[in-house]
Amino acid sequence: MNDTIALLKNHRTIRRFTDEPVPDGNIREAVAAGQMASTSSAVQAYSILRVRDDIKRRKIAELCGPQDKVAECPAFFVVCADSRRHRLAAERDGFDYDQRLEAFLVGVIDASLFAEKMAIALESMGYGICYIGGLRNCLSDVDAVLGTPEGVYPLFGLCVGRPDEEPSRRPRLPVDAVLMEETYDSDDRVLAKLDEYDATYRAYLADRGAPSEDGWSQRMAQKYPTPSRPDLAAFYAGKGADLR
Amino acid sequence: MNDTIALLKNHRTIRRFTDEPVPDGNIREAVAAGQMASTSSAVQAYSILRVRDDIKRRKIAELCGPQDKVAECPAFFVVCADSRRHRLAAERDGFDYDQRLEAFLVGVIDASLFAEKMAIALESMGYGICYIGGLRNCLSDVDAVLGTPEGVYPLFGLCVGRPDEEPSRRPRLPVDAVLMEETYDSDDRVLAKLDEYDATYRAYLADRGAPSEDGWSQRMAQKYPTPSRPDLAAFYAGKGADLR
């Protein structure tokens, strides 16, 4: 295993940070590294907004859960899919802009590839990170704080700072449950792999002092009976995304 | 700049590969590293399908463009957002599964974070990679070749192998065009940043022996007048995604 892979495999979500600030130079270096992620036909359909203002941070923290780390972490960002540059260029040059799900999807993929590469750059400097999917809990209200214009779609938050905890590594699905050969696995094989993982997951929970009869798959089974964040499509449509 | 950041910044898309095979052990190591990417509430809503069969590879290569590298690269994969494990667990345990855009979005984000981390692991071993967004050109036809079941959403392809070319690095948007402070930039500032980038981009094109009066923003302006891949939403809906 080379050093980079050791770093990649050592990731864990950090939720408690020291007060040490993250110098702007390190952030710019991480963003520049993130930007070298692949991007569909070079469209670079993303932006990242740094939020410093205390009052805004506290409002967003409240809307995300509440999640205090959003207000308290040394550096907080919002990662956005972004078609605005394309729209402004089209308007400037007199072309129409008429896109559907594909353009939104490219933005989400581009933004995520960028964010993960940026996160790895930060981890290589010894920082810890935590993505904040809870940003989408009340996204209209969060966006009222951010004030993003049409064509900019906030996706998730990102907390960054020096780790002030050393959490254990949460085990992932077996490689064979995720990497498939030639065809997608049969239902029986999927479920057998989940049994295998559930045993690992229960051991992990017990090890953390939170033993449970439910493994991973029991938790997932109970997670989806009613739509999560049902206003999301309407929110993005309101920001100019055509999801047809 | 540390060694990891040097690697991250050195990325370029590789489209020509040597014949050297990619050993399964290296692929599994890269997948395992990729799986350590963050995942929303540990849902791990993705899978990666390796396609080896020559006939399938040639069909998919044709549908993607044609793009010969899809048939000819040493290892070809299809990255999928995947809700199937969750659905099967729910069915097994007697729970409903009723989700909308949020669950699809989580799958796309999770799959992209995973893929980028896997790609970086492969690059750290000296492999080159190329994502294949062209997979979505005729996704129904591609999926007929793959035969993925309901709840599995193919997103993009991934070619991997030893580089047989050393392409120049395509310049990205200025950091200040992507990283914004507190609020999204004014239209004037966005357009001024695009002017700056267009100059860089024209110099890059000239340097590659393909000089053009169009910079990046002129290309983007002309790219979006009619919907790209307009069948995509219907395809994903047909696979069980509710995009409302």
HADDOCK unambig.tbl for C-alpha pairs under 7 A between the chains (distance, minus, plus):
assign (segid A and resid 4 and name CA) (segid B and resid 4 and name CA) 6.11 0.50 0.50
assign (segid A and resid 4 and name CA) (segid B and resid 124 and name CA) 6.43 0.50 0.50
assign (segid A and resid 5 and name CA) (segid B and resid 33 and name CA) 6.51 0.50 0.50
assign (segid A and resid 5 and name CA) (segid B and resid 121 and name CA) 5.72 0.50 0.50
assign (segid A and resid 8 and name CA) (segid B and resid 33 and name CA) 5.77 0.50 0.50
assign (segid A and resid 8 and name CA) (segid B and resid 36 and name CA) 6.91 0.50 0.50
assign (segid A and resid 9 and name CA) (segid B and resid 33 and name CA) 5.03 0.50 0.50
assign (segid A and resid 9 and name CA) (segid B and resid 36 and name CA) 5.66 0.50 0.50
assign (segid A and resid 11 and name CA) (segid B and resid 36 and name CA) 6.21 0.50 0.50
assign (segid A and resid 28 and name CA) (segid B and resid 175 and name CA) 6.88 0.50 0.50
assign (segid A and resid 31 and name CA) (segid B and resid 175 and name CA) 6.80 0.50 0.50
assign (segid A and resid 32 and name CA) (segid B and resid 175 and name CA) 6.08 0.50 0.50
assign (segid A and resid 33 and name CA) (segid B and resid 5 and name CA) 6.53 0.50 0.50
assign (segid A and resid 33 and name CA) (segid B and resid 8 and name CA) 5.78 0.50 0.50
assign (segid A and resid 33 and name CA) (segid B and resid 9 and name CA) 5.04 0.50 0.50
assign (segid A and resid 35 and name CA) (segid B and resid 172 and name CA) 6.54 0.50 0.50
assign (segid A and resid 36 and name CA) (segid B and resid 8 and name CA) 6.92 0.50 0.50
assign (segid A and resid 36 and name CA) (segid B and resid 9 and name CA) 5.67 0.50 0.50
assign (segid A and resid 36 and name CA) (segid B and resid 11 and name CA) 6.22 0.50 0.50
assign (segid A and resid 40 and name CA) (segid B and resid 133 and name CA) 6.55 0.50 0.50
assign (segid A and resid 47 and name CA) (segid B and resid 178 and name CA) 4.65 0.50 0.50
assign (segid A and resid 47 and name CA) (segid B and resid 179 and name CA) 6.20 0.50 0.50
assign (segid A and resid 48 and name CA) (segid B and resid 178 and name CA) 5.98 0.50 0.50
assign (segid A and resid 48 and name CA) (segid B and resid 179 and name CA) 4.96 0.50 0.50
assign (segid A and resid 48 and name CA) (segid B and resid 180 and name CA) 6.24 0.50 0.50
assign (segid A and resid 49 and name CA) (segid B and resid 179 and name CA) 5.85 0.50 0.50
assign (segid A and resid 49 and name CA) (segid B and resid 180 and name CA) 4.77 0.50 0.50
assign (segid A and resid 49 and name CA) (segid B and resid 181 and name CA) 5.83 0.50 0.50
assign (segid A and resid 49 and name CA) (segid B and resid 182 and name CA) 6.40 0.50 0.50
assign (segid A and resid 49 and name CA) (segid B and resid 183 and name CA) 6.99 0.50 0.50
assign (segid A and resid 50 and name CA) (segid B and resid 180 and name CA) 6.08 0.50 0.50
assign (segid A and resid 50 and name CA) (segid B and resid 181 and name CA) 4.98 0.50 0.50
assign (segid A and resid 50 and name CA) (segid B and resid 182 and name CA) 5.60 0.50 0.50
assign (segid A and resid 51 and name CA) (segid B and resid 181 and name CA) 6.50 0.50 0.50
assign (segid A and resid 51 and name CA) (segid B and resid 182 and name CA) 4.76 0.50 0.50
assign (segid A and resid 52 and name CA) (segid B and resid 182 and name CA) 6.45 0.50 0.50
assign (segid A and resid 85 and name CA) (segid B and resid 190 and name CA) 6.93 0.50 0.50
assign (segid A and resid 86 and name CA) (segid B and resid 220 and name CA) 5.54 0.50 0.50
assign (segid A and resid 86 and name CA) (segid B and resid 221 and name CA) 5.94 0.50 0.50
assign (segid A and resid 89 and name CA) (segid B and resid 217 and name CA) 5.82 0.50 0.50
assign (segid A and resid 89 and name CA) (segid B and resid 218 and name CA) 6.83 0.50 0.50
assign (segid A and resid 89 and name CA) (segid B and resid 220 and name CA) 6.82 0.50 0.50
assign (segid A and resid 89 and name CA) (segid B and resid 221 and name CA) 4.84 0.50 0.50
assign (segid A and resid 90 and name CA) (segid B and resid 221 and name CA) 3.79 0.50 0.50
assign (segid A and resid 90 and name CA) (segid B and resid 222 and name CA) 6.55 0.50 0.50
assign (segid A and resid 93 and name CA) (segid B and resid 221 and name CA) 6.54 0.50 0.50
assign (segid A and resid 95 and name CA) (segid B and resid 221 and name CA) 6.39 0.50 0.50
assign (segid A and resid 95 and name CA) (segid B and resid 222 and name CA) 6.36 0.50 0.50
assign (segid A and resid 95 and name CA) (segid B and resid 225 and name CA) 6.37 0.50 0.50
assign (segid A and resid 96 and name CA) (segid B and resid 224 and name CA) 6.91 0.50 0.50
assign (segid A and resid 96 and name CA) (segid B and resid 225 and name CA) 4.56 0.50 0.50
assign (segid A and resid 97 and name CA) (segid B and resid 224 and name CA) 5.08 0.50 0.50
assign (segid A and resid 97 and name CA) (segid B and resid 225 and name CA) 4.72 0.50 0.50
assign (segid A and resid 98 and name CA) (segid B and resid 224 and name CA) 6.06 0.50 0.50
assign (segid A and resid 98 and name CA) (segid B and resid 225 and name CA) 5.31 0.50 0.50
assign (segid A and resid 98 and name CA) (segid B and resid 226 and name CA) 5.21 0.50 0.50
assign (segid A and resid 98 and name CA) (segid B and resid 227 and name CA) 5.58 0.50 0.50
assign (segid A and resid 99 and name CA) (segid B and resid 224 and name CA) 6.52 0.50 0.50
assign (segid A and resid 99 and name CA) (segid B and resid 226 and name CA) 6.40 0.50 0.50
assign (segid A and resid 99 and name CA) (segid B and resid 227 and name CA) 4.33 0.50 0.50
assign (segid A and resid 99 and name CA) (segid B and resid 228 and name CA) 6.42 0.50 0.50
assign (segid A and resid 100 and name CA) (segid B and resid 227 and name CA) 5.87 0.50 0.50
assign (segid A and resid 100 and name CA) (segid B and resid 230 and name CA) 6.62 0.50 0.50
assign (segid A and resid 101 and name CA) (segid B and resid 232 and name CA) 6.76 0.50 0.50
assign (segid A and resid 101 and name CA) (segid B and resid 233 and name CA) 6.13 0.50 0.50
assign (segid A and resid 102 and name CA) (segid B and resid 228 and name CA) 6.30 0.50 0.50
assign (segid A and resid 102 and name CA) (segid B and resid 229 and name CA) 6.18 0.50 0.50
assign (segid A and resid 102 and name CA) (segid B and resid 232 and name CA) 6.66 0.50 0.50
assign (segid A and resid 108 and name CA) (segid B and resid 109 and name CA) 6.69 0.50 0.50
assign (segid A and resid 109 and name CA) (segid B and resid 108 and name CA) 6.70 0.50 0.50
assign (segid A and resid 109 and name CA) (segid B and resid 109 and name CA) 6.51 0.50 0.50
assign (segid A and resid 109 and name CA) (segid B and resid 112 and name CA) 5.79 0.50 0.50
assign (segid A and resid 112 and name CA) (segid B and resid 109 and name CA) 5.78 0.50 0.50
assign (segid A and resid 112 and name CA) (segid B and resid 112 and name CA) 5.70 0.50 0.50
assign (segid A and resid 112 and name CA) (segid B and resid 113 and name CA) 5.69 0.50 0.50
assign (segid A and resid 113 and name CA) (segid B and resid 112 and name CA) 5.69 0.50 0.50
assign (segid A and resid 113 and name CA) (segid B and resid 113 and name CA) 5.76 0.50 0.50
assign (segid A and resid 113 and name CA) (segid B and resid 116 and name CA) 5.44 0.50 0.50
assign (segid A and resid 116 and name CA) (segid B and resid 113 and name CA) 5.45 0.50 0.50
assign (segid A and resid 116 and name CA) (segid B and resid 116 and name CA) 6.62 0.50 0.50
assign (segid A and resid 116 and name CA) (segid B and resid 117 and name CA) 6.90 0.50 0.50
assign (segid A and resid 117 and name CA) (segid B and resid 116 and name CA) 6.90 0.50 0.50
assign (segid A and resid 121 and name CA) (segid B and resid 5 and name CA) 5.72 0.50 0.50
assign (segid A and resid 124 and name CA) (segid B and resid 4 and name CA) 6.42 0.50 0.50
assign (segid A and resid 133 and name CA) (segid B and resid 40 and name CA) 6.57 0.50 0.50
assign (segid A and resid 146 and name CA) (segid B and resid 183 and name CA) 6.40 0.50 0.50
assign (segid A and resid 147 and name CA) (segid B and resid 183 and name CA) 6.79 0.50 0.50
assign (segid A and resid 148 and name CA) (segid B and resid 184 and name CA) 5.75 0.50 0.50
assign (segid A and resid 172 and name CA) (segid B and resid 35 and name CA) 6.53 0.50 0.50
assign (segid A and resid 175 and name CA) (segid B and resid 28 and name CA) 6.87 0.50 0.50
assign (segid A and resid 175 and name CA) (segid B and resid 31 and name CA) 6.79 0.50 0.50
assign (segid A and resid 175 and name CA) (segid B and resid 32 and name CA) 6.08 0.50 0.50
assign (segid A and resid 178 and name CA) (segid B and resid 47 and name CA) 4.65 0.50 0.50
assign (segid A and resid 178 and name CA) (segid B and resid 48 and name CA) 5.99 0.50 0.50
assign (segid A and resid 179 and name CA) (segid B and resid 47 and name CA) 6.21 0.50 0.50
assign (segid A and resid 179 and name CA) (segid B and resid 48 and name CA) 4.97 0.50 0.50
assign (segid A and resid 179 and name CA) (segid B and resid 49 and name CA) 5.86 0.50 0.50
assign (segid A and resid 180 and name CA) (segid B and resid 48 and name CA) 6.25 0.50 0.50
assign (segid A and resid 180 and name CA) (segid B and resid 49 and name CA) 4.77 0.50 0.50
assign (segid A and resid 180 and name CA) (segid B and resid 50 and name CA) 6.08 0.50 0.50
assign (segid A and resid 181 and name CA) (segid B and resid 49 and name CA) 5.83 0.50 0.50
assign (segid A and resid 181 and name CA) (segid B and resid 50 and name CA) 4.99 0.50 0.50
assign (segid A and resid 181 and name CA) (segid B and resid 51 and name CA) 6.49 0.50 0.50
assign (segid A and resid 182 and name CA) (segid B and resid 49 and name CA) 6.40 0.50 0.50
assign (segid A and resid 182 and name CA) (segid B and resid 50 and name CA) 5.62 0.50 0.50
assign (segid A and resid 182 and name CA) (segid B and resid 51 and name CA) 4.75 0.50 0.50
assign (segid A and resid 182 and name CA) (segid B and resid 52 and name CA) 6.45 0.50 0.50
assign (segid A and resid 183 and name CA) (segid B and resid 146 and name CA) 6.41 0.50 0.50
assign (segid A and resid 183 and name CA) (segid B and resid 147 and name CA) 6.80 0.50 0.50
assign (segid A and resid 184 and name CA) (segid B and resid 148 and name CA) 5.76 0.50 0.50
assign (segid A and resid 190 and name CA) (segid B and resid 85 and name CA) 6.94 0.50 0.50
assign (segid A and resid 217 and name CA) (segid B and resid 89 and name CA) 5.81 0.50 0.50
assign (segid A and resid 218 and name CA) (segid B and resid 89 and name CA) 6.82 0.50 0.50
assign (segid A and resid 220 and name CA) (segid B and resid 86 and name CA) 5.54 0.50 0.50
assign (segid A and resid 220 and name CA) (segid B and resid 89 and name CA) 6.81 0.50 0.50
assign (segid A and resid 221 and name CA) (segid B and resid 86 and name CA) 5.95 0.50 0.50
assign (segid A and resid 221 and name CA) (segid B and resid 89 and name CA) 4.84 0.50 0.50
assign (segid A and resid 221 and name CA) (segid B and resid 90 and name CA) 3.79 0.50 0.50
assign (segid A and resid 221 and name CA) (segid B and resid 93 and name CA) 6.53 0.50 0.50
assign (segid A and resid 221 and name CA) (segid B and resid 95 and name CA) 6.37 0.50 0.50
assign (segid A and resid 222 and name CA) (segid B and resid 90 and name CA) 6.57 0.50 0.50
assign (segid A and resid 222 and name CA) (segid B and resid 95 and name CA) 6.37 0.50 0.50
assign (segid A and resid 224 and name CA) (segid B and resid 96 and name CA) 6.93 0.50 0.50
assign (segid A and resid 224 and name CA) (segid B and resid 97 and name CA) 5.09 0.50 0.50
assign (segid A and resid 224 and name CA) (segid B and resid 98 and name CA) 6.07 0.50 0.50
assign (segid A and resid 224 and name CA) (segid B and resid 99 and name CA) 6.53 0.50 0.50
assign (segid A and resid 225 and name CA) (segid B and resid 95 and name CA) 6.37 0.50 0.50
assign (segid A and resid 225 and name CA) (segid B and resid 96 and name CA) 4.56 0.50 0.50
assign (segid A and resid 225 and name CA) (segid B and resid 97 and name CA) 4.72 0.50 0.50
assign (segid A and resid 225 and name CA) (segid B and resid 98 and name CA) 5.31 0.50 0.50
assign (segid A and resid 226 and name CA) (segid B and resid 98 and name CA) 5.22 0.50 0.50
assign (segid A and resid 226 and name CA) (segid B and resid 99 and name CA) 6.42 0.50 0.50
assign (segid A and resid 227 and name CA) (segid B and resid 98 and name CA) 5.57 0.50 0.50
assign (segid A and resid 227 and name CA) (segid B and resid 99 and name CA) 4.35 0.50 0.50
assign (segid A and resid 227 and name CA) (segid B and resid 100 and name CA) 5.88 0.50 0.50
assign (segid A and resid 228 and name CA) (segid B and resid 99 and name CA) 6.42 0.50 0.50
assign (segid A and resid 228 and name CA) (segid B and resid 102 and name CA) 6.31 0.50 0.50
assign (segid A and resid 229 and name CA) (segid B and resid 102 and name CA) 6.17 0.50 0.50
assign (segid A and resid 230 and name CA) (segid B and resid 100 and name CA) 6.60 0.50 0.50
assign (segid A and resid 232 and name CA) (segid B and resid 101 and name CA) 6.75 0.50 0.50
assign (segid A and resid 232 and name CA) (segid B and resid 102 and name CA) 6.66 0.50 0.50
assign (segid A and resid 233 and name CA) (segid B and resid 101 and name CA) 6.12 0.50 0.50
assign (segid A and resid 233 and name CA) (segid B and resid 244 and name CA) 5.47 0.50 0.50
assign (segid A and resid 244 and name CA) (segid B and resid 233 and name CA) 5.47 0.50 0.50
